[in-house]
Amino acid sequence: MVNYYIKKTTTLTDWGKVFFSTASLKYYPPKFVLRDPIKQGVSKAFKNGYEVAVIVYHIENIHEIHQQLEPSPYQQYIKTLKIAFLNAVKTRQHAENILSIHDYDQNSVTLFVRMDRTLDCVAEIEATIKSILHNVQVYMSDKGADVQLIFNTGFMFLEKKYISIQESIYQAHQQAVIMAMKQKESEFNKMVYALSNIVEKKDIRLLAQPILDVETNEVRACEMLTRGPIGTPLESPLNLFSFARQTKFLYDLEMIVLEKTLEQIKRTKWQQDIFINFTPLTIGNPCFVKDLKGLMKKYKDIASNKLIIEVTERDSFEGLEYFISNLKILRTLGFRIAVDDTGAGYASLNSISEIMPDIIKIDRSVIQDIDKNSVKESMLKGLLLIAKEVGSIVVAEGIESAEEASVLSRNKVDLAQGYFYARPTSLSNNLQAL
């Protein structure tokens, strides 16, 4: 068995593949050995503001393949599979985001991936999983590997609060393995039970980040942000929603966020607008409109025109039969629609033409250092023209400096949010700040 990593460099041509003997490594040891390049890569990614995720590709039928092939062809098959993964990583767009690739045992392959925190990390991770898996299968087919591989995948984001980088990597790897190897019923069921308890008890916290008028600095709205139970692996919203998505709890969780948001609006008597995030999967659920109407009936004093349904993630909504029709119904009920991540890629621009949103949220990737980059300011001007054509209000996200804010003011951007203005806090605290 070998342990190999792709050394992180600035260009693909600089990649080096190094093989180590790993006879001491076991798949589920008390602590698995971490080579310095992994820890260094993760540490550097954290310092540069990235999130890092562990992806595990577990080969479900590896033992069947072993039984079907003679020892020598089997070893060649495994060698070809490793090359297929290396090739899939190397040829992937933005391959530099793959920090390392390992085979802790011959039943699985593990990737460490950095993610830009300004993107929707869950959607990006799922896109990475699918594209690499597709490329691996194409490569194996081209090489004449007739035995069909069956993969189970799992992923989890690294927590930044652990005492050491190694501990953070170990915990995330364990959880990703549990997700991929669902046949490990005891461990998998513990995590499912923990999430089902969160859903049953509605054990989440909501924070509110204010959205301000760029010219007057007056608070016009808040965006609701979710946190899991304090001190648990699911406290992080990335891990909470990642796990919910992989275990089919996503719809329930997002509806709980809506219900608890309505509870807080009623309790605090909040009068400004509220942005609530929903994935296309939830909006496209055939039960969504009915369940939303039921909650609004329960909180009948809250006007629907104060709630903004923010379509998150860059998932394609193609194939979601009820997505567009549900949005049309929401509009007839008085809700407004916002599109997130605008400017981060073709998908978000395509969403604007399909959805014709009331509000366009410009992605942090456009805003970051816009005061130092004339091209980014030109991009902003182009997006403002699109918004004017659609008739949309514009919200700029992720403002972190006075210089960035001044560019927004110069270009007459409507609204903005970010740490420069205020960090997320409780809705009641935001009410007091008005």
N, C-alpha and C positions, 0 to 999 in steps of 0.2 A: 504494500500500500504506500502511496506517496501523498505528500502534502505539497501543493504547489500554489504559488501566488503570482499575480501579474503585478509587477512593480509599478507604482504610481509615478508617471512621468508626464511631461507636458505635451508630448506628441506620441502618436501610435508607433512611429518608427523607432522610438527609444525603448519600447517595451522589452523587458527581459523576463524570461521564464526560468525560475529557479526551483529545483527539486530537492526536497529534504527527506531523509529517512524518518518515518514517524511510527516506528514499531511501538513506541510508548504511548501513542495516542489511542484512545478508545472513543467510541461514539458518544457514550453518556457517562463520562467519568465524573468524579466529584468536582474537578476543575480541569477543563481541557487546556492544553498548552497553546499559548498564543505567541506567535512569532512577532518580533519587534515591528516589522512593516505594517501589520494590521493595527497594532496599538498606535503607531505613529500616524498612520493614515486617518484613523478615527479621531485622534486628538487634534490633528490639523484641521479636519473637516469641522469639528465642533468650534474651534477657535475662529474659523472663517465664517461662522454663522450658518452652517449646513445642518440638516438632520441626517442621521445615518440609520439605515435599515438593514436587517439580516433577512435574506431570502433563502429558503431551503427547498431544493427540488429533491423529493424522495421518490426513488424508483420502486413502485409498488410491486412489480413483477420480476425483480432482479433474480430471485431464487428460481423462478420458472425458467428464465433465460439460462441460468447456470445449468439446470437439469437438461435443457434441450441441446446445449452445445458441449462439444468435447472440451477438455481443459485448455488446449492451445487456442482454438477458435474463440473460446470465451474470453481469454486474456486479451486477445486482439480486439475483440468487441469492446471491452472496457477501455482499452487504450484509445480506440477510435471515438468512443463516447466522450472521453476527456478532451480530446482534440476538438470535437464538435462544440463543446462548451466554450473552450478558449476561442475558437473561431467566431462563435456567436457573439461573444463579448467584444472581441476585437473589431468586428465589422458593424457593431451597433452604433447608431447615431448617439453622440455624446458618450462615447465609450469611456472617456476619462472619469466619468462618475462612478464606474465600478472600481472600488478600492482594492478588492482582492477576491480570489476565487479558490475554494478549498474542497477537497474530498476527505472529510473526517472519517468516512468509511466508504466502501464501494457501493453502498446502497443509496447514497445521496451526494448532492453537490450543494455547497453553500456559497452564496455571494454576499459581499458587504458592499452596500451601495450608498453613496451620498446623495442627498436630495436638497435642492434649493428650497429654503423655507418659505419663499414667496410663492411657490407653486402649490397646487393641491397634491400633497405628497402621496396620499393613498391612490389617487388616480394614476399618478406617474409610476408608482411601484407596480400596480397591476398591469400597466402598459409594458413596463420593463419585463415582467414575468412572461407575458404572452409573447412578446417579440423574440426573446431569447429562446423560449421553448419552441417556437415555430422554426427558428433558424437551426436549432439542434436537430429537430426532426427532418428538416430538408437535407441537412448535411449527412445524417445517417442514411437516409434514403439514397442520396447520390453515391455514397460509398458502398452500396449494395448490402446494407445491413437489413436482412429480411425479417428479423425478429422485432416485433412491435413493442416499443417501450410504453409503459403506462406510468405517468408522473402524478404525484400529489404534491401540491405546493403550499407553503405557509410563509408568512413574513411577520416581522415585528420590528418596531422602531426602538433604538437604543435610548435609554433614559440618561439624562445628563447629571442626575443628582447622586448617582452611586459614588461610593468612596473612591473607587478606582475605575479607570477605563476598562481594565480586564473584567471587573465585576459586572460592569454595564454590558459588555459584549457577551459574557457568559449567560447572564439572565435573559437577554434578548434572544440568544441562540437557542436556549432551552425552550422558550415559548414558541419560537418559530418551528422548531422540531415537533413540538406537541401539535401545532396547527397542521403541519404536513403529514405527520404520522397519526392520523386520527384513530388508527387501530390501537394506539396506546390509551385505551379507554379511561384508565384511572386518572391520568394526568390531564387528558383532554377534557374529561367530564368535570374536573375541578374548575377549569377555566370557564367552561360553559355554565357551570353552576354559579360561579362568581358573577358572570354577566347576567344570567337570568335573575339573580338576586337584585342586581342593580336595576334591571327593568321592572321587576315585581315591586320593589320598594321605591322606585323612581329616585334612586340614590345618586343624583347628579347635582352639581352646582352650576349656576349660571353667573357669568360675569358680563358686564355691559361696557363696551368701548364707545365713547361718544363720537359722533360725526358732526363736524362744525361747519358753519358758513365761513368760507375762506376770507371774505371781506370783513365781516363783523366779529368773527370768532364766537358767535353765539351757537349754542348746541341746538341742532335741528333734529337729531335722531340718535339712536344707539344701535349698535349691532350686538346681538346676544352671542356669547361664546361659552362653550360647554367644557366642564371638567368632571372627571370621575371621582370616586371616593378618595379622600386624602390618604396618602401613604401607601397606596396600592399600585400595582403595575398598570392599572387601567385609569389612573388619575390623569395621565397625559391624554389630551383629546385625540392625538394621532393614534395611539394604541387602542383607545376606547372604540373609536369608529372603525379602525382597521379590523379589530377582533369581531365587532358587531357585524361588519360586512361579510367576514369569512364564515360566520355562524348563523347568518340569516336573521340577526336581531336588528339590522339597520333600520328597518321601517318602524319597529316598535320604539327604538331609541329616539329617532327623530321626532316621532309624535309626542314622546314624553317631553322633549325639549320645547315643543310648541305649547303643550299644556302648562308646563312650569313657567314659561314666558308669560302666558295669559294670567296665571296666578299672580306673578310679580307685578304686572301692569295694574291689575285690580287692587292689589294690596298697597302699592305705592301711589296709585292714582296718576301714573305717568301719562302725560298728554302729548308728548312729541311722538314722532314716527319710531317704529321698531323694525329692524332688519332681522329676519330669521332665516338661517341657512337650511336648504334642503338639497339633497342630491337628486339628479334626474330619475334615479331608480325609485325614490319615494314619491316624487311628483307624478311619475308615470304609473304608480300603483293604482289598480282599478278601485281600491277602497279609499283612496286619499281624499277625494272631494267629500264623500259621505262622512268620513271620520272628522274632517276639518269642519264641516257644517255642524256636526254634533258638539264639538268643542266650542265653537262660536255661539251656539245656542245656550250652552252652559254659562258662557261669559258674555251675555247679550248686551251688556253696557259698553263693551269694547267695540269701537267702530272698525270695520274691516279695512277702511281706507287709511288707517293708521299703521297697518301691517304690510310690510314689504317682503314678499317671497323672493329670497335671493337664491338663484340657481347656481350651485357650487359645482366644482370639479369640471374637468375637461373631458369627461366621458361623452362619447357620442350618445345622443338620445335616439338615434336610428334604431328601429326595432322595438322601441317602447310605445306600444300601440296607443296608450292613453295619454302620453305626455303632452302633446300639443292640444288635444281636446280638453284636458284638465286645466291647462293654462287659460284657455278661452273661457272656461266656466269660472275660474278664479277671478278673471277680470270682470265678468258680469256680476259677481258678488261684491265687487268693490276693491279687491286686493290689487296692489301694484306689484310689478315683476321687475327684478333686477338681475343683470347678468354679471357674474364675477369674472376676474382674471382677464379682462379685456386688454389686448395688446401683448399677451404672453404667447400667442400663436394663432395659427389659422383657425383652429377649432372655435376659439372664443369669438373671432370675427364672424365666422359662419353662424354661430349661435345668434348674433345680433340680427342678421338678416332673416333668420327663421322665427325668432321670438318677438322681435320688435319691442324691446324692453322699455319700460318707463324710466329706468335708471340704469346707467352703465358705470360699473366700478372698474377703474383703470388699475391694472396690476402694478404691484410694487417694483417689478423688474423694469418698468418704464420710468418710474419715479426716482429710483435710487440714483443719486449723483446727477440728477437732471440739470443741476446748475453748472456742472462741469462738462456737459456733453450736449452739443448743439443738435446732434442727430436725434437724441432722445426728446429734446424739446420740439423738434419737427414732427416726431412721432405723436407727441401729445397734441400738437395742433391738428394733425390729421385725424386723430380720434375725436377731437372736439368737433370737427367738421362732420364726421359720421354721426355723432350724437345729435348735432343740430338737424341733420337730414332726417333722422329717425324721430326727433322730438323728445329726446331723452335728457334727463338731468345727469350730470357727471359727478361722480365721487372718486377722488384720488386716494388710494390706499397706501399705507406704510410710510407716511411722512415722518422723517426722523431728524430734520434739521431746519433751521430758519431759512437757510439758502434754498432748500427744496421748496419750502412754503412760499418764498418770494416769487419763484418761477410760476407757481400755480396762480398766485395773485395777478401776475403780469399777463397771464393768458386767460384770466377771467374764468377759472374753473369754479364750479358751483360750490361743491362741498369737499371736505377732506377728513381723513382720520389717520391716526398714527401716534407713536410715542411722543412726538414733538408736541402734540396737543394734550394728550392724556393717555394713561395706561388703563387697561380694563379694571374695573372695580364693580361693586354691587350697583344695581339699578337705583337703590335708595340713596347711595352716595352721589350718584350722578344727579339725582333730583335735588339734593342739597346744594350742589355746585351751580345750579341754574340761577 
